[in-house]
Each structure stands twice: as structure tokens, then as C-alpha cells.
């Protein structure tokens, strides 16, 4: 009982301090997130594969999906961007080169104006994807857990997921000549695409802290009465590793302007058309025994 009372008093004091902090007009914070995606190697590509090969592929995919992001926020706005890292020698390959053509830049969220802007580079062309903030019907729970020094509450939502933009590239052509010579890395690259395709509907689980009472979070996630410190969707988990409040050097938070302005729907159509073209080219090359992914 005594421990419970002390915990309640501590939580109230933390919330009180947070209210004072966020009453400042020019406050700013930074949250550092790590993103991890698990892959079921047992069913990888639907083909027999040795344990050593599975380990090699798992290591390759680990480097592709493990990323670090920085969320810079104030009361109503935020900028979310990937932390820049130097490329590791030998980490090339056709699939990674193709994925590098989907380079995402800064993502800007404005919860007051319900606005989302995303800088996106696609095969050398710069786009500015403009959309409304996606709204999730969060179900608030009473379950809590500690993340660092922050007390977090659980919330869940169901999200409808669009078809993967890479799905047309990842699907195999069942009519293709099975006796044609196929490049092993090409097939593995296609399997990698198959493996990361999303289901039609996924459950989102988020952990937010009222100690930082802003409606922000990593990526497109927002809409809770506190900063989201952890979010899990399908096989991907994004976890906050560090928070810096009111840094001595503040970054400017403003809407990005680079690139041709398009809606999310228009951008998805552009990607789909390009991927269909690449898929046809890929099948043609395999049919002739060529090597597409090493181009």
C-alpha cells in the first residue's frame, strides 16, 4: 500500500512539472527512436534454404530494416527524419539499390492544422506528398509500463492497410519458364519483397506518456494525450531510446517545400505504374536468362 501511494505521488509530481515545462511558449524537445522489423525466416520465400543461408539473409535484412529516427517537436508541430549514417561497404545488391530509390526525407506533422507533409525521392525525382493526418480510432486502456523514466499508458487501434507498392514486383509469374536460368540473388531479392508485404488489416499498439502532454509520435502516429514512446504494427516496433527536453540549440521546425507537390493517392499511382514497368522488365530479363538486379 505504501509503495502504491509513493508511486501515485511521484506520478502527480511528474505531471505537475510537465505542465509547467509545456506552459513555456518556445519549448522544444527531441525524441530518438529505433525501428526494428522481424522476419519469419522459416517460411522465407517458400523455398528450401540451409540454416547458414537463413542466417546470412537474416543479417542482410537486419541491416535494411533497423533504422534510427529523430522526432523534433513543439506543442503543435514536429519533424521526423531518419538519422544519417554512412553506408557500409559491401552492403549493396540489387534489392537494396532498388529500395534506395524510395528515399524518404523529412516528415512534417501539424496536429493543429491536421496536416502531413512528406519529402520523398523516387528514382531521382523529388516529390512533396501532401495529405491530411491519418486518424486512428484509439482505444484507451488502463495498462501501464515504464519506459525509461516515463510512465506510459497503452492504447490500441485497427488500421486498414493499402496494398504494398512493391507487390506487383514481388509477385512471381507462374507462367514463366521454370527451366530458365535464374540468378539466385534476383530470386532472393524478390523473396525479400514478398516477405515484407503487409496484410489488409493490422492492430496498432502504442504506449504514450502524459508526462509529455503533446499529441505527437513517430512516423504518422499521433492523436493520443501524450507523446508516443513505443508503437508496434504487424512485425515492426518503433521504440524511443532517448528524450532531450529544451535542448540548448533548437532546430527550426517548419513545413518542407522541396519537390513536386502531389497527394498521397497521386504518389501511390506514380509508384504503382513504375513498379509494374519494372516487373515486366524483370520477367523479360529472367526469361532470357539475363541479370536484371545487378544492372
HUDA-V674691 format. One record per backbone hydrogen bond with DSSP energy under -1.0 kcal/mol. NH is the residue of the N-H (numbers start at 1). CO is the residue of the C=O. Records with the same first field share a line. If there is no record, write none. Layout:
NH->CO ; CO
This chain:
5->1
6->2
7->3
8->4
9->5
10->6
11->7
12->8
13->9
14->10
15->11
16->12
17->13
18->14
19->15
20->16
21->17
22->18
24->21
29->73
30->244
31->71
32->242
33->69
34->239
35->67
36->237
38->235
41->39
44->41
46->43
47->44
54->50
55->51
56->52
57->53
58->54
59->55
60->56
61->57
62->58
63->59
65->61
66->62
67->35
69->33
70->81
71->31
72->79
73->29
74->77
78->109
79->72
80->107
81->70
83->68
91->88
97->93
98->94
99->95
100->96
101->98
102->99
105->119
107->80
108->117
109->78
110->115
111->76
115->110
116->131
117->108
118->129
119->106
120->127
121->103
122->125
123->101
125->122
127->120
128->260
129->118
130->262
131->116
133->114
138->136
139->156
141->154
145->152
147->150
150->147
152->145
153->208
154->143
155->206
156->139
157->204
159->202
161->200
167->164
170->166
171->167
176->173
180->177
187->183
188->184
189->185
190->186
191->187
192->188
193->189
194->190
195->191
196->192
197->194
202->159
204->157
205->232
206->155
207->230
208->153
209->227
212->209
214->212
216->214
221->218
226->224
227->212
228->216
229->207
230->207
231->238
232->205
233->236
236->233
237->36
238->231
239->34
240->229
241->32
242->32
244->30
246->28
260->126
262->128
267->263
268->264
269->265
270->266
271->267
272->268
273->269
274->270
275->271
276->272
277->273
278->274
279->275
280->276
281->277
282->278
283->279
284->280
285->281
286->282
287->283
288->284
289->286
290->285
295->292
